[in-house]
C-alpha cells in the first residue's frame, strides 16, 4: 500500500486553497459534506469580503450565508463562521489557536476539522478521518472500526507518527481517483485487489 501511494503521490499539496490559518479553518469548516473543488470555487468571493476574523466578525451572517450557499448547510455554517470569528477576536486576539482542545471549542469545529487545521496548518502530527478514509481503512484491512474515532485510533497505531500527515492526504487522493465509494467495492482497484486477493464478494464496510 505505502509503495503504491508514494509512487502515485510523492507530493501532497493541501487541497483547500488558503493563505492563512484563518482561511484554512474556514475552508475546512465549509468542506463538511461538500467537495474541496466546490469550496475552492466559493472561498475567493468569501475571502474577498473578509479574510481575517476581525473583518469576518463584522459581516452579517446573511451575507456569509448567501456566498457559501453552494457548499450546503449554509445556515449552520454561516452562523459558525460568524461566531468563531468573534471568539477569535475577543479571546485570541484574532489568532487561530494552535491547540486541539481550543479549536474544538470553536463553533462548527469538530475533531476532524481541528485535526486538519493542526496537521495542514500547523504541521502537528494528526490523522483526520472522514467517511472516505474510514471506508478505505476497512477495505484495506487497516481497521475494523465501527466509527471514525475507532478507525483513527487504529490508523495511528498502525503507522509511524511522522507519516500521519502525508499518509492522510495520500489516502484521500487515492480514494478520489481509484477507490471511490461506487467505483470500487473492495476488489477492483490496485490496492484492494492486492489486499483482498481471491475475494469474490464485495466488502461491506461499517458506516461511519
C-alpha positions in Angstrom: 0.0 0.0 0.0 2.7 2.5 1.0 4.7 1.9 -2.1 1.7 2.4 -4.3 0.7 5.6 -2.6 4.2 7.0 -2.5 4.7 6.3 -6.2 1.4 7.9 -7.2 1.6 10.8 -4.8 5.2 11.7 -3.8 4.0 15.2 -3.1 0.8 16.0 -1.2 -0.3 19.6 -1.7 -3.1 20.8 0.6 -6.3 20.5 -1.5 -8.1 23.5 0.1 -6.9 26.9 -1.1 -5.9 29.2 1.7 -3.3 31.8 2.7 -3.6 31.8 6.5 -4.6 29.7 9.4 -7.9 31.5 9.5 -8.8 31.0 5.8 -7.8 27.3 6.2 -10.0 26.9 9.2 -13.0 28.4 7.4 -12.3 26.4 4.2 -12.2 23.1 6.2 -15.4 24.0 8.0 -17.1 24.6 4.6 -15.8 21.3 3.3 -18.1 19.3 5.6 -20.4 17.3 3.3 -19.0 19.2 0.3 -16.2 18.7 -2.2 -12.9 20.6 -2.0 -13.5 21.7 -5.6 -16.7 23.4 -4.7 -15.2 25.0 -1.6 -12.3 26.4 -3.7 -14.9 27.9 -6.0 -16.7 29.6 -3.2 -14.0 30.9 -0.9 -12.5 33.5 -3.3 -15.7 35.6 -3.0 -15.9 35.0 0.7 -12.3 35.9 1.4 -12.5 38.9 -0.8 -15.2 40.1 1.6 -13.3 39.1 4.7 -10.1 37.1 5.0 -9.5 37.6 8.7 -11.6 37.2 11.9 -11.8 40.9 12.6 -13.4 41.7 9.2 -15.5 38.5 9.2 -16.9 39.3 12.6 -18.4 42.5 11.1 -20.1 40.7 8.2 -23.8 39.9 8.5 -24.5 36.2 8.8 -27.0 36.6 5.9 -24.2 37.8 3.6 -21.9 34.9 4.6 -24.8 32.5 4.0 -25.6 33.9 0.6 -22.0 33.4 -0.6 -21.5 29.9 0.9 -24.9 28.5 -0.2 -23.3 26.3 -2.9 -21.4 24.4 -0.1 -24.6 23.2 1.5 -25.7 23.5 5.2 -25.3 27.3 4.7 -27.5 28.4 7.7 -25.4 26.3 10.1 -22.0 27.0 8.5 -22.6 30.8 8.2 -23.6 31.1 11.8 -20.5 29.1 12.9 -18.1 31.2 10.8 -19.6 34.4 12.2 -19.5 33.2 15.8 -16.0 31.6 15.7 -14.7 34.8 14.1 -16.0 36.9 17.1 -14.5 34.4 19.5 -11.1 34.5 17.8 -11.2 38.3 18.1 -12.3 38.5 21.7 -10.4 35.6 23.1 -7.4 35.0 20.9 -6.6 38.5 19.5 -7.6 37.3 16.1 -5.1 34.4 16.1 -6.3 30.8 15.4 -5.2 28.8 18.4 -2.6 26.1 17.9 -4.4 23.5 20.1 -6.8 20.7 19.5 -8.8 21.5 22.6 -9.1 25.2 21.8 -10.0 24.5 18.2 -12.7 22.0 19.1 -14.3 24.6 21.4 -15.0 26.9 18.5 -18.5 26.8 16.9 -18.7 24.3 14.0 -15.3 22.8 14.6 -15.3 19.1 15.4 -12.4 16.8 15.9 -11.9 16.1 12.2 -11.8 19.8 11.3 -9.4 20.6 14.2 -7.2 17.7 13.1 -7.0 19.0 9.6 -6.0 22.5 10.8 -3.4 21.1 13.2 -2.0 18.9 10.5 -2.1 21.0 7.4 -1.9 24.4 9.1 0.4 23.9 12.0 2.2 20.7 10.9 1.4 18.8 14.1 1.0 15.0 13.7 -2.7 14.2 13.2 -4.7 11.6 11.2 -8.0 13.2 10.3 -10.6 10.6 9.5 -13.7 11.3 7.5 -16.2 8.8 6.0 -13.9 8.3 2.9 -10.8 7.3 4.9 -13.0 5.3 7.2 -14.2 3.3 4.2 -10.8 2.8 2.7 -9.2 1.7 6.0 -11.8 -1.1 6.2 -11.3 -2.1 2.6 -7.6 -2.3 3.1 -7.9 -4.2 6.4 -6.3 -1.4 8.4 -9.2 -1.1 10.8 -12.5 -2.8 11.8 -13.7 0.4 13.5 -17.4 1.0 13.7 -16.9 4.7 13.6 -14.3 7.3 12.6 -13.0 7.6 16.2 -12.1 3.9 16.3 -10.7 4.0 12.8 -8.5 7.0 13.7 -7.1 5.1 16.7 -6.3 2.1 14.6 -4.6 4.1 11.9 -2.4 5.9 14.4 -1.4 2.6 15.9 -0.6 1.2 12.5 1.7 3.9 11.1 4.6 5.9 12.5 3.6 9.4 13.7 6.0 11.0 11.3 3.9 9.6 8.4 0.4 10.6 9.5 0.1 14.0 7.8 1.3 12.9 4.4 -0.4 9.5 4.5 -3.7 11.1 5.4 -3.6 13.1 2.2 -2.3 10.2 0.1 -5.2 8.1 1.1 -7.6 10.9 0.3 -6.1 11.4 -3.2 -6.1 7.7 -3.9 -9.7 7.3 -2.8 -10.9 10.1 -5.0 -9.1 8.8 -8.1 -9.1 5.0 -7.8 -11.1 3.7 -4.9 -14.3 5.7 -4.9 -17.5 4.7 -3.0 -19.2 3.4 -6.2 -16.2 2.7 -8.3 -14.6 0.0 -6.2 -16.2 -2.5 -3.8 -13.0 -3.6 -2.2 -11.9 -5.9 -5.1 -11.2 -3.7 -8.1 -8.6 -1.0 -7.5 -4.8 -1.9 -7.3 -4.6 -1.7 -3.5 -7.9 -3.5 -2.9 -7.0 -6.3 -5.3 -3.7 -6.9 -3.7 -5.0 -6.8 -0.1 -8.0 -8.9 -0.9 -6.6 -11.4 -3.4 -9.1 -14.1 -4.5 -12.1 -12.4 -2.8 -15.3 -13.0 -4.7 -17.8 -11.0 -2.7 -17.8 -7.2 -2.2 -16.5 -5.8 1.1 -19.2 -4.4 3.4 -17.8 -1.5 5.4 -19.2 -0.3 8.8 -20.9 3.0 8.4 -19.0 5.9 10.0 
